[in-house]
Amino acid sequence: MTERVDAAAIALNDLLDDTASADAGAVVVFGGTVRRHHAGQSVTDIEYSAYAPLAERALAAVESEALSRYDIISCAIRHRTGRLAVGELSVVVVVRAAHRAEAFDAARFAIDRLKATAPVWKRETYADGSQVFQQGEMLPGAGD
């Protein structure tokens, strides 16, 4: 099984091959990249870290939930860890469906759900050398 969360560059063509289906009339690919600015600061890189066993389960759950909520054929998610430079691909969601509307809706759901549930953290490094862990969304049950 391919890891959903690891330090290797995301092999988008492999992911497209792995999800290919003759029944799919639509494929939606969302890719998140490291941008060069955040909150008025110039970003030089972002270091992503994760508790891999839990992150793997969280991403698998998002894929499964997308498949049960939407009329789609497949949903595959990959997230990088490690230090990534500006412009590098950090996360990819690939959704295949018979029709585009469901594919777009499911891809949006998957990336939003991932951001809300996956234990992946990011530390931005700025041009002045300072570093800040970015606050993500509260994990479900964390405030209980």
SULBEL-V417759 format. One record per residue. SS is DSSP state (2 for helix, 1 for strand, 0 for the rest). NEAR is the number of other C-alpha atoms within 8 Angstrom. Layout:
[[SS & NEAR] [SS & NEAR]]
//
This chain:
[[0 & 2] [0 & 3] [0 & 7] [0 & 9] [1 & 11] [1 & 9] [0 & 7] [0 & 6] [0 & 6] [0 & 11] [0 & 6] [2 & 7] [2 & 6] [2 & 7] [2 & 10] [2 & 9] [2 & 7] [2 & 6] [2 & 12] [0 & 8] [0 & 7] [0 & 5] [0 & 7] [0 & 12] [0 & 10] [1 & 10] [1 & 11] [1 & 12] [1 & 9] [1 & 8] [1 & 9] [1 & 8] [1 & 10] [0 & 13] [0 & 8] [0 & 10] [1 & 8] [1 & 8] [0 & 4] [0 & 5] [1 & 8] [1 & 9] [1 & 14] [1 & 11] [1 & 13] [1 & 14] [1 & 11] [1 & 13] [1 & 9] [1 & 9] [0 & 8] [2 & 8] [2 & 6] [2 & 9] [2 & 13] [2 & 11] [2 & 8] [2 & 12] [2 & 12] [2 & 8] [2 & 8] [2 & 11] [2 & 13] [2 & 9] [2 & 8] [2 & 13] [2 & 12] [2 & 7] [2 & 7] [0 & 9] [0 & 8] [0 & 14] [0 & 12] [1 & 11] [1 & 15] [1 & 10] [1 & 11] [1 & 11] [1 & 11] [1 & 14] [0 & 13] [1 & 8] [1 & 8] [1 & 11] [1 & 9] [0 & 12] [0 & 8] [0 & 8] [1 & 12] [1 & 13] [1 & 12] [1 & 14] [1 & 15] [1 & 16] [1 & 17] [1 & 17] [1 & 16] [0 & 10] [0 & 9] [2 & 11] [2 & 6] [2 & 11] [2 & 15] [2 & 10] [2 & 9] [2 & 13] [2 & 15] [2 & 8] [2 & 9] [2 & 12] [2 & 9] [2 & 8] [2 & 9] [2 & 11] [2 & 9] [2 & 11] [2 & 10] [0 & 11] [0 & 10] [1 & 9] [1 & 10] [1 & 10] [1 & 11] [1 & 13] [1 & 12] [1 & 12] [0 & 9] [0 & 4] [0 & 6] [0 & 7] [1 & 8] [1 & 7] [1 & 8] [0 & 8] [0 & 4] [0 & 7] [0 & 7] [0 & 7] [0 & 9] [0 & 7] [0 & 5] [0 & 6] [0 & 5] [0 & 3]]
//
